[in-house]
Amino acid sequence: MFEKNLKIGYLLDFYGSLLSEKKRTVLDRYYNDDLSLSEIAEELGISRQGVRELIKHSEEELFFYEENLRLAEKAGKTREASETLLSLLKEQGASKEILAATQQLLSTVNG
């Protein structure tokens, strides 16, 4: 369950702007703010079941985007490769300029 929560949060970072404001808000309140279904329902003035359905549909939408676009997967691979490159460059005694450029690349990937 914890892994799923992290994955949804990660996908929300990538694709959240593609969701409706209501779906984005519900996922944010549920996964990032750790509110219960009842708390979100009360806040939005809808039923607890309505909140659960919004979460389910929103999750499906996020997984659909990732399945088709693979942006989160590609960013993860780019981050890993950048970290490896930076480590190797440090071991080899690369110049400050090369290390700075690589660190900048890694910072860009990490957002």
N, C-alpha and C positions, 0 to 999 in steps of 0.2 A: 504493500500500500504506500509506503514511504517513497519508494522509487517512482511510482505512478504520480504521486504528488509533485515530485521534483520535475518529472518529464512534462507534466501539464504546465507547471510554472515556466519552464524553459520554452515550451512551445508558445505559451502566451506572450512571452517576450518577443518572439519572432513574428507571430501572426495575429497578435491581439488587435492590431489596428484594422484587420480585415473582418473582425467580428462586429456585430451591432453593439452599440453602446451598452445596452442592457445585458447582453451576453458577456461582454468584457467585464462589466461591473460585477456581475454575479460570480464569475470565475475568480476575479481579483479578491472579492470579499471572502470567498470560500477557501481558496488556496493560499493567498498571501496574507490575509488578515485573520484567517483561521476562525471565521464566524460559522455558527451552526446553520443548518437549513432553516430552522425556526427564526433565528435572528435575522437572516437575510430576508425571509418572507415578511416578517414584521416591518423591516426597513422599507421594502418595496411595495408593501400592501398587496401581496399575492399569497397564495397558499404555499405550504411547505412542499406539497407535491409539484406545484408549479416551478418552484425553485429547483427541485431535483431534476425535472424534465429539462429545464434550461441548462443546467450543468451537463447533463447527459448529451444533449444536442450540441452544445458548445464544444465539449470534448471531442465528439465525433468530427466536428468541423475542423478543429485544430489538427487532428490526426489525418484527415483528408488532405489538408494543405501540405503537411509534412510528407505524406506518402507521395504526393505528386511533385512537390517542389524540392524537397530534401535540403532546405536551407539550414536547418538546425544541425543536421548530420554533417553537411559540408563545413559549417563553421567549427564544429567540434574537431573535425579532422585537420582543418587549417590551424586551429589553436594548438593541437598536439604537435603538428609538424613545426610550427613556429617555436614552440618551447624546446623541442629537440634541436632545432637549428641554433637557437640562442645558446643552449648548453654546449653544443659542439664548438661554436665559435669562441666561447669563453675558454674552453679547454685548449684550443689551438692558439690562444693569445691574439685573437683578432684585434684590429685597431679599434679605438674608441668610436670612430665614425661608423664603422660597420656594426658594432655592438649597439650603438644608439639607433641606427636605422632598423635593426632587427627588433629592438625593444619597442620602437614606435609601431612596427608592424604588429607585434604581439598585443600592444595596447589597443590598436584599432580593432583587432579580432575580438578582444575581450569586451569591447564596447565601452 
